[in-house]
Amino acid sequence: MTLPQVKSSSPLVFSHQNPPTCSTAPTVVSFSFDVGNGPVELNVHSPTPLNDDQWHRVSAERNTKEAILQLDQKYKEVRPAPTQGHTRLELYSQLYVGAAGGQRGFLGCIRSLKLNGVTLDLEERAKVTPGVKPGCSGHCTSFGMNCRNGGKCVEKHNGYSCDCSTTAYDGPFCSKDVGGFFEAGTLVKYNLVPEVVAAASSLDEKSVIHNLPVETNMTHEDLTFSFSTSTSPSLLVYVSSKTQDYMAVVLRHNGMLQLRYNLGGLREPFSIDIDQRNLANGQSHTVNISRVERDIEVQLDHYPPVSYTLPEASDTQFTLVKSLFLGKVFETGYIDPVIIEKYNTSGFVGCLSRVQFNSIAPLKAALRSRDSVPVSHQGKLVESNCGASPLTIPHMSAATDPWNLDAGQHV
C-alpha cells in the first residue's frame, strides 16, 4: 500500500497477544516521527499489560501545533510543536502495518485502521499477505472449549494453549487431576492471608501471592475435592481463622461425611451429615461445597445437589480467614476441641485430589512448588494419580430407591 504525505491522525484498534520478551510486561505505546528537526517520541503508559488478548484503541495525531498520542480514550500525552523549524511530514514509501525492515512482527489482531480519516481495508490486504489472515476470531474461538475445568485458553502464533495455573488440574487441556497420597501425620498448610510481596524470592512466588484473596472476611466460598480412604475418623479439610470461626470437612468414626461451620452466633458449630453411608470404603468420592451467606449447597459424587441453610442466629461472615489445612491441622490459634479430640489425632490416610478453594489449588501448589511462600507440608506427601479412577456409585438401598417394590408387600 502506498500512501504519500501521511501527516494526520491515525486511530487504530488492536488486540495484542504477543508474550513479553523481558521481565516487565508490555505497558507502553510509542508514537515517533521526524520532520527534519530530529526524532520525537511520545509514550503513553498503561497501568495494566497490553498483551491481555483484549481490544485497545490507539489514536496518534500530529499537526502544526502539537503531537498527541492517546490510548483507550483514557491515557494521553501531548507534545507542542517546536516554534521554529520544519513542520511538514513528507512520506513517499509504502505503509507497513505490523512490522517493517526485519523487525519482530506484531502478534495479534488489528482492525479499524484509519489514516487522515480514510479507513484502510486491512482484511482484503491480509488475504494476499503471507503470514497474515483476515478476521480476528483466533484459535480459542473454535477450540477454547477444549480447555476444561476452568482452564483459560491462550492464543498462540500457530495454535493455542490452556492455562491451568488457577485450577486444580494439569495437562495440555487441564483435564489431568492432581492428586497426592497422604500417610499418617502428613498435612498440607496453605496461608490464605496475603504475605508481603517483597518476601517472595521469585516471580512465580509473587504471582501466587497476587492470586491470594485480598479480603480475609468472606461471605461465600467454594470448595471442591476428591478423596479415597479406608480409615476413619479423619480430617479432610480445615479452614482456620484468626478468630474462632472455622470450616471443616471430616469423616466420622462410622465413615459418614460431615461438614462443620462455626461462624459465630451459635453455641455449637452448625454441622451437616452429608451422607449416611460409610464413605471410608476405599472408593473415590467427589465433594462440591458452595456457600453464599446462609445458603449452603452440597453435592456428593454424581448425586443431585442438596441445599441447607444456616440458622438465623448464625453469623454469615467468615471472619479473618487464616489458613487451609489438608489431612491434619496444626495451628497456633484456636482449634475446635472436638476436631482435635475426634479427627486430628491419627490424621488422614489415603488420597486427596482436585482440591480447589475459591481460586486456589492448595494441593497442586504443594506438589508443584518448591519452598513456595504460601504453601508448606509436613510428613511424606507423594504425588499420585489415585484420583484419576472413575467414580463408583453404589446401588441405592431398597429403603431409598423409589422404583424398588418392597418384597414384603402383597397386593
C-alpha positions as CSV (number, residue, x, y, z in Angstrom):
1,M,0.0,0.0,0.0
2,T,1.3,3.4,-0.9
3,L,0.1,6.5,0.9
4,P,2.2,9.7,0.3
5,Q,2.3,12.6,2.7
6,V,0.9,11.0,5.7
7,K,0.7,13.7,8.4
8,S,-2.5,13.5,10.4
9,S,-4.4,11.4,12.9
10,S,-4.2,7.6,12.9
11,P,-6.9,5.9,15.1
12,L,-6.2,2.2,15.5
13,V,-7.9,-0.7,17.4
14,F,-5.7,-3.7,18.2
15,S,-5.8,-6.8,20.3
16,H,-2.3,-7.8,21.5
17,Q,-1.4,-11.4,22.2
18,N,2.4,-11.3,22.0
19,P,4.1,-12.5,25.1
20,P,6.5,-10.2,26.9
21,T,10.2,-10.5,26.0
22,C,11.6,-9.2,29.3
23,S,10.8,-9.3,32.9
24,T,8.3,-6.5,32.7
25,A,5.1,-6.9,30.7
26,P,4.4,-4.5,27.8
27,T,2.5,-1.5,29.1
28,V,3.8,1.3,26.8
29,V,2.6,2.5,23.4
30,S,5.0,4.8,21.5
31,F,4.5,7.3,18.7
32,S,7.7,8.5,17.0
33,F,8.3,10.8,14.0
34,D,10.9,13.1,12.5
35,V,10.0,16.1,10.3
36,G,13.6,17.2,10.0
37,N,14.1,18.7,13.4
38,G,15.3,15.5,15.0
39,P,13.4,12.4,16.2
40,V,10.4,13.0,18.6
41,E,8.8,10.2,20.6
42,L,5.6,10.2,22.7
43,N,4.9,7.4,25.2
44,V,1.7,6.5,26.9
45,H,1.8,4.1,29.8
46,S,-1.0,1.7,30.7
47,P,-1.5,0.6,34.4
48,T,-2.1,-3.0,33.1
49,P,-0.3,-5.1,30.5
50,L,-1.5,-4.6,27.0
51,N,-0.9,-8.2,25.8
52,D,-4.1,-9.3,27.6
53,D,-5.9,-10.5,24.5
54,Q,-8.4,-7.6,24.8
55,W,-9.1,-4.8,22.4
56,H,-7.3,-1.5,22.8
57,R,-7.8,1.8,20.9
58,V,-4.8,4.0,19.9
59,S,-5.1,7.5,18.4
60,A,-1.9,9.3,17.1
61,E,-2.1,12.8,15.7
62,R,0.5,15.3,14.5
63,N,-0.3,18.8,13.2
64,T,1.5,22.1,13.0
65,K,0.7,22.9,16.6
66,E,1.2,19.7,18.6
67,A,1.5,15.9,18.6
68,I,-1.0,13.8,20.5
69,L,-1.0,10.1,21.5
70,Q,-4.0,8.6,23.2
71,L,-4.7,5.1,24.5
72,D,-8.1,3.7,25.2
73,Q,-9.5,7.2,25.4
74,K,-8.1,7.4,28.9
75,Y,-4.3,8.0,28.8
76,K,-2.8,10.8,26.7
77,E,0.4,12.6,26.1
78,V,0.7,15.9,24.2
79,R,3.9,17.4,22.9
80,P,3.8,21.0,21.5
81,A,5.5,21.5,18.1
82,P,8.8,23.5,18.0
83,T,8.3,27.2,17.4
84,Q,10.8,27.1,14.5
85,G,12.0,24.5,12.0
86,H,10.3,22.1,9.7
87,T,6.6,21.3,10.2
88,R,5.6,19.2,7.1
89,L,5.9,15.4,7.2
90,E,6.5,14.0,3.7
91,L,6.4,10.2,3.2
92,Y,6.7,8.6,-0.2
93,S,7.3,4.9,0.7
94,Q,5.0,2.1,1.4
95,L,2.9,1.8,4.5
96,Y,3.8,-1.1,6.7
97,V,1.4,-2.5,9.3
98,G,2.7,-4.9,11.9
99,A,6.4,-5.0,11.0
100,A,8.9,-3.4,8.7
101,G,12.6,-3.7,7.9
102,G,13.2,-7.0,9.6
103,Q,11.6,-6.0,12.9
104,R,9.9,-8.5,15.1
105,G,6.4,-8.8,13.8
106,F,3.2,-7.9,15.8
107,L,1.3,-11.0,17.0
108,G,-2.4,-10.3,17.5
109,C,-5.3,-8.5,15.7
110,I,-5.6,-5.1,14.2
111,R,-8.8,-3.5,12.9
112,S,-10.3,-0.1,12.2
113,L,-7.1,1.4,10.9
114,K,-7.7,5.0,9.6
115,L,-5.3,7.4,8.2
116,N,-6.4,11.0,7.6
117,G,-10.0,9.9,8.1
118,V,-9.7,7.2,5.4
119,T,-10.4,3.6,6.6
120,L,-7.9,1.2,5.1
121,D,-9.1,-2.2,4.0
122,L,-6.8,-4.4,6.1
123,E,-8.9,-7.5,5.6
124,E,-8.5,-7.6,1.8
125,R,-4.8,-6.9,2.0
126,A,-4.4,-9.7,4.6
127,K,-5.8,-12.2,2.0
128,V,-2.7,-11.7,-0.2
129,T,-0.1,-11.1,2.5
130,P,1.9,-14.1,3.7
131,G,1.7,-14.6,7.5
132,V,-1.5,-12.5,7.8
133,K,-5.0,-13.9,7.9
134,P,-8.3,-11.9,7.6
135,G,-10.6,-11.9,10.6
136,C,-9.7,-11.9,14.3
137,S,-11.6,-14.9,15.7
138,G,-8.5,-16.7,16.8
139,H,-8.0,-20.3,17.7
140,C,-9.7,-20.0,21.1
141,T,-13.0,-19.2,19.4
142,S,-13.0,-22.6,17.8
143,F,-11.1,-24.7,20.2
144,G,-11.3,-22.9,23.6
145,M,-13.9,-25.4,24.8
146,N,-11.1,-28.0,24.9
147,C,-9.7,-26.2,28.0
148,R,-11.5,-28.0,30.8
149,N,-12.1,-27.4,34.5
150,G,-11.8,-23.6,34.4
151,G,-8.6,-23.6,32.3
152,K,-8.1,-20.4,30.3
153,C,-7.5,-20.6,26.5
154,V,-4.4,-18.6,25.5
155,E,-3.8,-17.7,21.8
156,K,-0.5,-18.7,20.3
157,H,1.0,-17.8,16.9
158,N,0.1,-21.2,15.3
159,G,-2.4,-22.5,17.8
160,Y,-3.4,-22.2,21.4
161,S,-2.6,-23.5,24.8
162,C,-4.6,-24.0,28.0
163,D,-3.5,-22.1,31.2
164,C,-4.2,-24.3,34.2
165,S,-2.5,-22.1,36.8
166,T,-5.6,-21.2,38.7
167,T,-7.1,-24.7,38.6
168,A,-6.6,-27.9,40.5
169,Y,-5.8,-29.7,37.2
170,D,-2.9,-30.1,34.9
171,G,-2.0,-31.3,31.4
172,P,-2.4,-29.9,27.9
173,F,-6.2,-29.4,28.4
174,C,-6.4,-29.0,32.2
175,S,-8.1,-32.4,32.4
176,K,-5.4,-34.3,34.4
177,D,-6.4,-34.1,38.1
178,V,-3.5,-33.6,40.5
179,G,-3.6,-36.0,43.4
180,G,-1.5,-36.7,46.5
181,F,-1.2,-39.7,48.8
182,F,-1.2,-38.9,52.5
183,E,0.5,-41.0,55.1
184,A,-0.4,-40.9,58.8
185,G,0.6,-37.5,60.1
186,T,1.0,-35.8,56.6
187,L,-0.5,-32.4,56.3
188,V,-0.6,-29.5,53.8
189,K,-0.9,-25.9,55.0
190,Y,-1.8,-23.0,52.7
191,N,-1.7,-19.5,54.1
192,L,-4.8,-17.6,53.0
193,V,-3.5,-14.3,54.4
194,P,-1.5,-12.3,51.8
195,E,2.1,-12.0,52.7
196,V,4.4,-9.1,51.8
197,V,5.3,-9.5,48.1
198,A,8.8,-8.4,48.8
199,A,9.3,-11.6,50.9
200,A,8.9,-13.7,47.8
201,S,12.2,-14.8,46.2
202,S,10.9,-15.5,42.7
203,L,8.4,-14.2,40.1
204,D,6.4,-17.4,40.4
205,E,6.0,-16.9,44.1
206,K,5.0,-13.3,43.6
207,S,2.3,-14.3,41.1
208,V,0.9,-16.9,43.5
209,I,0.7,-14.2,46.3
210,H,-1.1,-11.8,43.9
211,N,-3.7,-14.6,43.4
212,L,-4.5,-14.8,47.1
213,P,-7.7,-13.1,48.2
214,V,-7.2,-9.5,49.3
215,E,-10.2,-9.6,51.6
216,T,-9.9,-12.0,54.6
217,N,-13.6,-11.8,55.5
218,M,-15.7,-14.0,53.4
219,T,-19.5,-14.3,53.0
220,H,-19.1,-17.0,50.3
221,E,-16.7,-19.8,49.4
222,D,-16.5,-22.7,47.1
223,L,-14.7,-25.9,48.0
224,T,-14.2,-28.9,45.7
225,F,-12.1,-32.0,46.3
226,S,-12.0,-35.8,45.8
227,F,-10.8,-38.4,48.3
228,S,-10.5,-42.1,48.9
229,T,-9.6,-43.8,52.1
230,S,-10.3,-46.9,54.2
231,T,-9.6,-45.2,57.5
232,S,-11.9,-43.2,59.8
233,P,-12.3,-41.0,61.7
234,S,-10.2,-38.4,59.9
235,L,-9.9,-34.8,59.0
236,L,-10.1,-34.0,55.3
237,V,-10.2,-30.1,55.1
238,Y,-10.0,-27.5,57.7
239,V,-10.1,-23.7,57.1
240,S,-8.9,-21.7,60.2
241,S,-9.2,-18.0,61.1
242,K,-7.7,-15.5,63.5
243,T,-10.9,-15.7,65.4
244,Q,-12.9,-18.8,66.4
245,D,-14.5,-19.1,63.0
246,Y,-13.7,-22.2,61.0
247,M,-14.9,-24.6,58.3
248,A,-14.2,-28.3,58.4
249,V,-15.0,-31.5,56.4
250,V,-14.4,-34.7,58.4
251,L,-15.1,-38.4,58.2
252,R,-16.8,-39.6,61.4
253,H,-16.0,-42.8,63.1
254,N,-18.6,-44.7,61.0
255,G,-17.3,-43.3,57.8
256,M,-20.1,-40.7,57.4
257,L,-19.0,-37.4,55.8
258,Q,-19.8,-34.3,57.8
259,L,-19.5,-30.6,57.1
260,R,-18.9,-28.3,60.1
261,Y,-19.3,-24.5,60.1
262,N,-18.6,-22.2,63.1
263,L,-19.1,-18.5,62.1
264,G,-20.2,-17.2,65.5
265,G,-23.6,-16.6,66.9
266,L,-24.3,-20.2,67.8
267,R,-23.4,-22.2,71.0
268,E,-22.3,-25.2,68.9
269,P,-20.9,-25.4,65.4
270,F,-23.5,-26.0,62.6
271,S,-23.0,-29.5,61.3
272,I,-24.3,-31.3,58.2
273,D,-24.2,-35.1,57.8
274,I,-23.7,-35.1,54.0
275,D,-24.4,-38.8,53.6
276,Q,-25.5,-41.8,55.8
277,R,-23.2,-44.3,54.0
278,N,-19.7,-45.4,55.0
279,L,-17.5,-43.4,52.6
280,A,-14.3,-44.8,54.0
281,N,-14.7,-47.7,51.6
282,G,-11.6,-47.3,49.5
283,Q,-13.5,-45.8,46.6
284,S,-13.1,-42.4,45.1
285,H,-15.7,-39.8,46.1
286,T,-16.0,-36.1,44.9
287,V,-17.4,-33.4,47.1
288,N,-18.6,-29.9,46.0
289,I,-19.5,-27.3,48.7
290,S,-20.7,-23.8,47.9
291,R,-21.9,-21.2,50.4
292,V,-23.4,-17.8,49.8
293,E,-24.2,-16.2,53.1
294,R,-26.7,-18.5,54.7
295,D,-27.3,-20.7,51.7
296,I,-25.2,-23.9,51.5
297,E,-25.2,-26.3,48.6
298,V,-23.5,-29.7,48.8
299,Q,-23.1,-32.3,46.1
300,L,-21.6,-35.7,46.6
301,D,-20.3,-37.7,43.6
302,H,-22.9,-37.5,40.8
303,Y,-25.9,-37.3,43.1
304,P,-28.2,-34.2,42.9
305,P,-27.0,-31.2,45.0
306,V,-28.7,-30.8,48.4
307,S,-29.4,-27.3,49.9
308,Y,-29.0,-26.3,53.5
309,T,-29.5,-23.1,55.4
310,L,-27.5,-21.7,58.3
311,P,-29.7,-20.9,61.4
312,E,-30.9,-17.3,61.7
313,A,-28.8,-16.9,64.9
314,S,-25.6,-17.8,63.0
315,D,-23.3,-15.1,61.5
316,T,-22.7,-15.2,57.8
317,Q,-19.3,-13.7,57.7
318,F,-16.2,-16.0,57.8
319,T,-14.1,-13.5,59.8
320,L,-10.3,-13.2,59.3
321,V,-9.6,-16.4,57.5
322,K,-6.1,-17.6,58.1
323,S,-5.0,-21.0,56.7
324,L,-6.3,-24.0,54.9
325,F,-5.2,-27.5,56.1
326,L,-5.4,-30.8,54.3
327,G,-5.1,-34.1,56.1
328,K,-4.4,-32.7,59.5
329,V,-4.5,-29.3,61.3
330,F,-1.5,-27.9,63.2
331,E,-2.3,-24.3,64.1
332,T,-1.2,-21.8,66.7
333,G,-4.6,-20.2,67.1
334,Y,-8.0,-21.6,68.2
335,I,-9.0,-25.1,67.1
336,D,-12.3,-26.7,67.9
337,P,-11.5,-29.2,70.7
338,V,-13.9,-31.7,69.1
339,I,-11.8,-31.6,65.9
340,I,-8.6,-32.2,67.9
341,E,-10.0,-35.0,70.0
342,K,-12.0,-36.9,67.4
343,Y,-10.5,-36.3,64.0
344,N,-7.0,-34.9,64.2
345,T,-5.1,-37.4,66.3
346,S,-4.4,-40.0,63.6
347,G,-4.8,-37.7,60.6
348,F,-6.0,-38.6,57.1
349,V,-4.5,-41.7,55.4
350,G,-5.4,-42.0,51.7
351,C,-5.7,-39.9,48.6
352,L,-6.8,-36.3,48.1
353,S,-7.1,-34.8,44.6
354,R,-8.7,-32.0,42.6
355,V,-8.6,-29.7,45.7
356,Q,-9.8,-26.2,44.9
357,F,-10.8,-23.5,47.4
358,N,-12.1,-20.4,45.6
359,S,-9.3,-19.5,43.2
360,I,-6.6,-21.5,45.0
361,A,-5.4,-25.1,44.3
362,P,-3.5,-25.8,47.6
363,L,-2.6,-29.5,46.9
364,K,-1.4,-28.7,43.4
365,A,0.7,-25.8,44.8
366,A,2.2,-28.1,47.5
367,L,3.2,-30.7,44.9
368,R,4.4,-28.4,42.1
369,S,6.0,-25.5,44.1
370,R,9.3,-25.8,45.9
371,D,9.7,-23.7,49.0
372,S,6.8,-21.6,47.9
373,V,5.8,-18.7,50.2
374,P,2.1,-19.5,50.8
375,V,2.2,-23.3,51.0
376,S,4.1,-25.9,53.0
377,H,3.7,-29.5,54.1
378,Q,4.7,-31.9,56.9
379,G,5.3,-35.6,56.6
380,K,5.6,-37.6,53.4
381,L,3.5,-36.3,50.5
382,V,3.7,-38.3,47.3
383,E,2.0,-37.2,44.0
384,S,-0.3,-39.9,42.8
385,N,-2.9,-40.5,40.1
386,C,-5.1,-42.0,42.8
387,G,-7.9,-39.6,42.0
388,A,-8.0,-40.5,38.3
389,S,-10.1,-43.6,38.6
390,P,-13.8,-43.1,37.6
391,L,-16.3,-42.6,40.4
392,T,-18.1,-45.7,41.7
393,I,-21.7,-45.1,42.7
394,P,-23.2,-48.0,44.7
395,H,-26.8,-49.1,44.1
396,M,-29.4,-47.4,46.2
397,S,-30.9,-49.3,49.0
398,A,-34.5,-50.6,48.8
399,A,-35.5,-48.1,51.5
400,T,-34.4,-45.1,49.5
401,D,-35.0,-46.3,45.9
402,P,-38.4,-45.0,44.8
403,W,-38.5,-47.6,41.9
404,N,-37.9,-50.6,44.1
405,L,-41.0,-52.6,45.3
406,D,-40.8,-53.9,48.8
407,A,-40.7,-57.7,48.5
408,G,-42.6,-58.0,51.8
409,Q,-45.6,-56.1,50.4
410,H,-48.5,-58.0,48.9
411,V,-51.3,-56.6,46.9
